[in-house]
């Protein structure tokens, strides 16, 4: 079958050479397309990407480029150091890519799928990953990618009814192509079903959504819109009917509808964008026969004019922006059996949309908009005319449709981000799987990390070798201590300058590594300030977040924009628990803080884990001290767990002893005496972590704020405690305090990313030990792979949800906070 395919490709190239020669003379840029398609690229075109571990994104034409543009933007954020190569097939796609994709290091024409050229070019570039957009599958190219061990991941995958039928005729060639693709990120469940019908293994197929919901290149400001209207001579229009991507047989119904509209609204105008630019003259003749005066967009750009009835859009790649000037939009290819075109570009502008009944190429999108009455479907010329006239006459209905289209677009954004995160996971999995040695190395690194962490927590060393290691670590800790003191001195002496935000700033942190309860305390504090009537935000550094950039919005207080993988587990948990409180991540809190003020009107900013973030000036420093693990073992990093010397308690305005219910009285007194030794003015307060409820793992992921089950449910039950947190002993103590019988405790390193295999082993152990339930923390819940969450577990997995309760010193702290906020921000309160 492959031999037949190759013979057909070669024969097609030979037969089409005369056509290519004619087009090379007639069409601007077509000659360059032929040269590159044969593998002859301009000098230096591949310098930035060839054999540099690039990400290769292949998008055939304009539509795929539009879908790829937000993907490439996200890939640049996720992989800032990886070069990005974009390839296209058509001249219009090449022009569009160069116009709207700014993050690519190189843009080329895709090589013809000739058996000898595909391998040559792939060896020359040798990308880290090849990513066809939608359904760009080429047998010879994919076969060579498989041989060279280049992973292939289909993105924004879309399979039409026709494609399913056409691909099935390829038989063994189809099997080879499908087996080459290691991941299928599909637009919709329908597309996922189709690709599985063609042979894709279900475990490799994921629905990510349509990336065209994320495109921003068509964004048009009010000033730009006015400029477009003036350029096209449409400023004085009573209304604009726009027909986009029309095919032969559709312009007549469009013109009939426009004629009917002109009878009711003589000042209305029409814009037609033929799908094929070569048909512009033909469409102009149709308009003339109807008695309409026409003007071409290219002519109007050279010499602005008015007085025409119809504008013909004869430019490449402009339709996405031009949709913004239309009042009612008809999307073509749908009154004829072509299958329609994507309605997301006009929807992004919030337009009332009409389509024909032949939308089989975009079933899912059409169904989505139709169910919400955001799109009208017509069957013939008469229905089109009636629909157009009704929408122009009924402004209220048109306004409702406009609002609904914007709502749908807003609700479905995020496919590009999901794909970028999936790509990272896919590459990690692939690259680890390529070499068993790499896996063993990763395990050794994890074991070494655990070993060093254990050493850091020890007070004394037994044995000569261990004492030598401890001595080395101590030497580094002395150096680190001096560097910390030097940096702090620099800020105090004015060598380094603090940055100031235009809002009240509270830092919340500790001087030790490990769990002191910062996240639930930040949640408790933010909730209290919010309830006092202040607009509060949380600024988190995004520890272990896969998102890269200056300012990341985890939540705007109403909607989550990142998952735990992107945001990091701590920021994600805060965002899930705190309605009306935006959560932002970024290493530079001054940047995230200014963004929060400008975009969310922040009056109070909480720096989560910000005690050491000296770059930013604060109004209040709250230092958390773990009453169970008192100041670690007294040594600085890396010999111990202290981030800075205990004497630096002097900077704190408030010292909060956490988990005091689990500590002995002597520890509490020791902490207070130590605080007073270095800081006589700080307010000392105590808190406890109270378990509120248990939530089943599946329910927790669906609704973190759900009611769950009563905390007493696990009383006298045999449970296995599983955790990857800074202080697992505290978690286990909490379970014991509520009456659960811990028959086994599995402790993983802090912030550990669980694998499916690890959790399957956990289940096996729990079953063998006769456990009635597995209990994890919320910090662990965000790290559980989706495959485990969605699978049927042999025993229940519960997430324990805790909250912080302030005790001794709480009244004084509330008074102090209230007075300080009133003085700096002003009197507030929801009265």
VENZI-V197019 format. One record per residue. PHI is phi in radians with two decimals (none if undefined). PSI is psi as a letter, one per 20 degrees, with the letter a starting at -180 (NA if undefined). Layout:
PHI:PSI / PHI:PSI
This chain:
none:h / -1.15:h / -1.04:g / -1.08:g / -1.06:g / -1.14:h / -1.09:g / -1.13:g / -1.13:g / -1.09:g / -1.09:g / -1.09:g / -1.12:g / -1.08:g / -1.17:h / -1.59:i / -0.95:g / -1.04:h / -1.12:g / -1.05:g / -1.11:g / -1.14:g / -1.16:h / -1.12:h / -1.38:g / -1.46:h / -1.84:p / -1.12:p / 1.54:i / -1.27:h / -1.08:g / -1.12:h / -1.05:g / -1.12:g / -1.03:g / -1.21:h / -1.10:h / -1.57:j / 1.71:j / -1.80:n / -1.60:q / -1.03:q / -1.03:p / 1.27:j / -1.09:h / -1.90:j / -0.98:h / -1.42:i / -2.12:h / -1.11:p / 0.93:k / -2.12:k / 1.06:l / -1.36:r / -1.72:o / -1.80:o / -1.91:p / -1.96:p / -2.25:p / -1.10:g / -2.41:a / -1.01:g / -1.05:g / -1.23:h / -1.13:g / -1.04:g / -1.20:h / -1.38:h / -1.02:g / -1.21:h / -1.08:g / -1.15:h / -1.08:g / -1.24:h / -1.10:h / -1.12:h / -1.17:g / -1.35:h / -2.23:m / -1.08:h / -1.75:i / -1.63:p / -1.11:q / -2.14:p / -1.93:p / -2.08:p / -2.12:q / -2.37:r / -1.87:g / -1.69:q / -1.12:g / -1.12:h / -1.14:h / -1.13:g / -1.14:g / -1.13:g / -1.07:g / -1.16:h / -1.50:h / -1.93:i / -1.80:o / -1.72:i / -1.64:i / -1.45:q / -1.48:h / -2.72:q / -2.22:p / -2.34:r / -1.47:q / -1.26:p / -1.21:q / -1.05:q / -1.43:l / -1.41:q / -1.02:h / -1.55:h / -1.43:h / -0.99:g / -1.14:g / -1.07:g / -1.27:h / -1.11:g / -1.13:h / -1.19:g / -1.58:g / 0.75:m / -1.28:r / -1.25:h / -2.72:q / -1.96:p / -2.25:n / -1.29:p / -1.62:p / 1.15:d / -2.27:l / -1.55:n / -1.95:p / -2.17:o / -0.95:g / -1.14:g / -1.09:g / -1.20:h / -1.09:g / -1.20:h / -1.07:g / -1.12:g / -1.15:h / -1.50:j / 1.05:l / -1.71:o / -1.19:q / -2.11:p / -2.29:o / -1.31:p / -2.13:q / 0.89:k / -1.04:p / -2.47:p / -2.19:o / -1.50:r / -0.98:g / -1.12:h / -1.10:h / -1.03:g / -1.19:g / -1.20:g / -1.13:h / -1.08:h / -1.29:i / -1.42:i / 0.89:d / -1.10:h / -1.12:h / -1.09:g / -1.02:g / -1.12:g / -1.11:g / -1.10:h / -1.21:i / -1.32:h / -1.35:p / -1.70:i / -2.69:p / -2.07:o / -1.72:o / -1.73:q / -1.22:h / -2.61:r / -1.04:h / -1.12:g / -1.10:h / -1.08:g / -1.11:g / -1.12:g / -1.20:h / -1.22:h / -1.11:h / -1.43:i / 2.11:j / -1.23:p / -1.08:p / -0.95:h / -1.23:i / -1.72:i / -1.84:p / -2.34:q / -1.63:o / -1.85:i / 1.75:r / -1.68:p / -1.18:i / -1.16:i / -1.14:h / -1.67:i / -1.15:q / -2.19:i / -1.15:h / -1.53:i / -0.98:p / -2.29:p / -1.38:r / -1.05:h / -1.17:g / -1.13:h / -1.08:g / -1.10:h / -1.12:g / -1.10:g / -1.09:g / -1.20:g / -1.04:h / -1.64:j / 1.18:k / -2.05:j / -1.04:h / -1.63:j / -1.20:q / -1.37:h / 3.13:q / -2.15:p / -1.72:p / -2.14:p / -1.99:o / -1.85:q / 0.98:l / -1.41:q / -2.04:r / -1.00:p / 1.74:i / -1.89:h / -1.12:h / -1.07:g / -1.08:h / -1.11:g / -1.17:h / -1.13:g / -1.11:g / -1.15:h / -1.09:g / -1.13:h / -1.16:h / -1.15:h / -1.15:h / -1.62:h / -2.29:n / -1.03:h / -1.57:j / -1.26:q / -2.22:r / -2.19:p / -2.10:p / -2.06:p / -2.06:n / -1.09:q / -1.07:h / -1.84:o / -1.11:h / -1.15:i / -1.60:j / -1.01:g / -1.09:g / -1.06:g / -1.19:h / -1.06:h / -1.13:g / -1.07:g / -1.11:g / -1.10:g / -1.07:h / -1.41:i / 1.54:j / -1.69:p / -1.45:p / -2.05:q / -2.51:q / -1.62:q / -1.03:g / -1.10:h / -1.20:g / -1.18:h / -1.17:h / -1.39:g / -2.50:n / -0.98:q / -2.63:r / -2.32:r / 1.63:i / -1.59:q / -1.66:h / -2.27:p / -1.90:p / -1.73:p / -1.47:o / -2.05:k / -1.98:r / -1.74:p / 1.37:j / -1.70:i / -1.00:h / -0.96:g / -1.38:h / -1.11:h / -0.95:h / -1.13:h / -1.55:i / -1.35:q / -1.68:h / -2.28:p / -2.04:p / -1.88:p / -1.75:o / -1.34:a / 1.28:j / -2.11:i / -1.52:i / -1.96:r / -1.36:l / -1.61:h / 1.97:i / 1.48:r / -2.29:r / -1.23:p / -1.62:j / -1.26:h / -1.15:g / -1.15:h / -1.12:h / -1.07:h / -1.61:i / 1.25:l / -1.86:q / -1.36:p / -2.04:p / -2.17:p / -2.37:r / -1.41:r / -1.47:i / -1.69:m / -2.01:k / -1.21:i / -1.36:i / -2.34:l / -0.97:g / -1.15:g / -1.15:g / -1.07:g / -1.13:g / -1.02:g / -1.31:h / -1.17:g / -1.04:h / -1.68:j / 0.94:k / -1.77:j / -2.63:p / -1.70:p / -1.95:p / -2.06:r / -1.99:i / -2.74:a / -1.03:g / -1.11:g / -1.15:h / -1.12:g / -1.07:g / -1.11:g / -1.17:g / -1.10:g / -1.08:g / -1.11:g / -1.21:h / -1.26:h / -1.40:h / -1.77:n / -1.10:h / -1.17:g / -1.16:g / -1.08:g / -1.10:h / -1.10:g / -1.12:h / -1.08:g / -1.14:h / -1.19:h / -1.12:g / -1.10:h / -1.11:g / -1.10:g / -1.06:g / -1.08:g / -1.23:h / -1.84:j / -1.23:q / 2.05:i / -1.10:h / -1.15:g / -1.14:g / -1.03:g / -1.15:h / -1.11:g / -1.15:g / -1.09:h / -1.09:g / -1.06:g / -1.09:g / -1.09:g / -1.19:h / -1.06:g / -1.10:g / -1.14:g / -1.18:h / -1.26:g / -1.20:h / -1.18:h / -2.42:o / -1.09:h / -1.10:h / -1.14:h / -1.11:g / -1.12:h / -1.10:g / -1.06:g / -1.11:g / -1.14:h / -1.09:g / -1.11:g / -1.13:h / -1.14:g / -1.07:g / -1.10:g / -1.09:g / -1.12:g / -1.05:g / -1.11:g / -1.10:h / -1.08:h / -1.49:i / -1.34:q / -1.61:h / -2.31:q / -1.99:p / -1.92:p / 1.67:q / -1.09:g / -1.07:g / -1.16:h / -1.14:h / -1.11:g / -1.06:g / -1.07:h / -1.12:g / -1.11:g / -1.08:h / -1.11:g / -1.02:g / -1.14:h / -1.20:h / -1.13:g / -1.10:g / -1.08:g / -1.03:g / -1.17:h / -1.13:g / -1.09:g / -1.09:h / -1.14:g / -1.13:g / -1.13:h / -1.05:h / -1.04:h / -1.25:g / -1.17:h / -1.49:i / 1.51:j / -1.17:g / -1.83:q / -1.95:p / -1.30:q / -1.73:q / -2.09:p / -1.61:q / -1.51:k / -2.63:r / -1.33:p / -2.05:p / -2.07:p / -1.73:q / -2.30:o / -2.95:a / -2.53:r / -1.94:j / -2.13:q / -1.51:p / 1.99:r / -1.34:o / -1.93:i / 1.62:k / -1.09:g / -1.10:g / -1.14:h / -1.23:g / -1.07:g / -1.09:g / -1.10:g / -1.17:g / -1.09:g / -1.08:h / -1.16:g / -1.17:h / -1.04:g / -1.22:i / -1.36:i / 1.81:j / -1.72:q / -1.45:o / -1.98:q / -2.25:q / -1.97:p / -1.90:o / -1.93:q / -1.31:i / 1.33:l / -1.05:p / 1.08:k / -1.34:q / -1.51:i / -1.20:q / -2.22:p / 2.72:a / -1.42:g / -2.28:o / -2.03:p / -1.67:o / -1.36:g / -2.68:q / -1.69:j / 1.69:i / -2.13:h / -2.45:q / -1.44:p / -1.93:i / -2.38:q / -1.76:a / -1.12:h / -1.12:g / -1.26:g / -1.56:h / 1.60:q / -1.11:h / -1.17:g / -1.11:h / -1.12:g / -1.11:g / -1.07:g / -1.12:h / -1.19:h / -1.58:i / -2.13:n / -1.14:q / 1.23:j / -2.17:o / -1.10:q / -2.16:p / -2.10:q / -2.13:q / 2.80:q / -1.18:h / -1.68:n / -1.14:h / -1.09:h / -1.21:g / -1.14:h / -1.17:g / -1.11:h / -1.09:g / -1.10:h / -1.19:g / -1.19:h / -1.80:h / -2.12:j / 1.10:k / -1.02:p / -1.84:h / -2.34:p / -2.09:p / -1.79:o / -1.50:o / -1.26:p / 1.02:l / -2.04:j / -1.11:h / -1.64:j / -1.51:m / -1.23:i / -1.08:h / -1.90:p / -1.27:q / -2.13:q / -1.64:h / -2.63:p / -1.90:p / -1.93:o / -1.80:p / -1.64:p / -2.19:p / -1.27:o / -1.24:i / -1.58:g / -1.90:m / -1.20:o / 0.91:k / 1.06:c / -1.86:j / 1.55:i / -1.85:q / -1.41:r / -1.04:q / -1.66:j / -1.22:h / -2.29:b / -1.96:j / -1.38:p / -1.38:h / -2.64:r / -1.03:q / -1.03:h / -1.06:i / -1.29:j / -1.01:h / -0.98:h / -1.37:i / -1.27:q / -1.59:h / -2.37:p / -1.99:o / -1.87:o / -1.45:o / -1.75:q / 0.99:l / -1.17:h / -1.22:i / -1.74:i / -1.83:q / -1.42:q / -1.02:h / -1.08:h / -1.11:g / -1.08:g / -1.16:h / -1.08:g / -1.09:g / -1.11:g / -1.12:h / -1.15:g / -1.08:g / -1.15:h / -1.07:h / -1.84:i / -2.65:o / -1.48:i / -1.64:h / -1.10:q / -1.34:p / -1.78:p / -2.33:q / -2.12:q / -2.53:r / -2.25:q / -1.79:o / -1.81:p / -1.19:p / -1.65:g / -2.95:r / -1.86:q / -2.22:p / -1.08:q / -0.92:g / -1.09:g / -1.19:h / -1.07:h / -1.26:h / -1.38:g / -2.66:n / -1.14:h / -1.61:j / -1.16:r / -1.22:h / 1.19:b / -2.14:q / -1.06:q / -1.11:h / -1.42:i / -1.08:h / -1.67:j / -1.08:p / 1.15:j / -1.68:q / -1.44:p / -2.25:q / -1.87:p / -1.65:p / -2.18:p / -2.66:q / -2.36:m / -2.28:r / -1.19:h / -2.33:m / -1.12:h / -1.08:h / -1.15:g / -1.06:g / -1.16:h / -1.11:h / -1.05:g / -1.11:g / -1.13:h / -1.11:h / -1.58:j / 1.72:j / -1.32:q / -1.74:o / -1.44:o / -1.60:i / -2.82:q / -2.23:p / -1.87:o / -1.94:p / -1.88:r / -1.04:q / -0.95:p / 1.19:j / -1.11:p / -1.62:o / -1.22:q / -1.81:r / -1.05:g / -1.11:g / -1.02:g / -1.28:h / -1.13:h / -1.13:h / -1.06:g / -1.06:g / -1.06:g / -1.11:g / -1.07:g / -1.14:g / -1.08:h / -1.47:i / 1.37:k / -1.19:q / -1.59:i / -2.88:q / -1.88:p / -2.08:p / -2.26:r / -1.61:r / -1.13:h / -1.11:h / -1.34:h / -1.04:h / -1.28:i / -1.74:i / -1.33:p / -1.05:q / -1.07:h / -1.07:h / -1.27:g / -1.06:g / -1.47:i / -1.43:r / -1.53:o / -1.34:q / -1.20:h / -2.41:q / -1.11:q / -2.04:p / -1.95:q / -1.78:p / -1.56:p / -1.84:p / -2.06:r / -2.39:q / -1.57:p / -2.09:p / -1.36:p / -2.08:d / -0.97:p / 1.57:i / -1.12:g / -1.11:g / -1.13:h / -1.16:g / -1.04:g / -1.14:g / -1.06:g / -1.15:g / -1.05:g / -1.17:h / -1.15:g / -1.16:g / -1.09:h / -1.17:g / -1.55:g / -1.71:h / 2.06:r / -1.14:p / -2.33:a / 2.42:p / -1.59:n / -1.85:NA
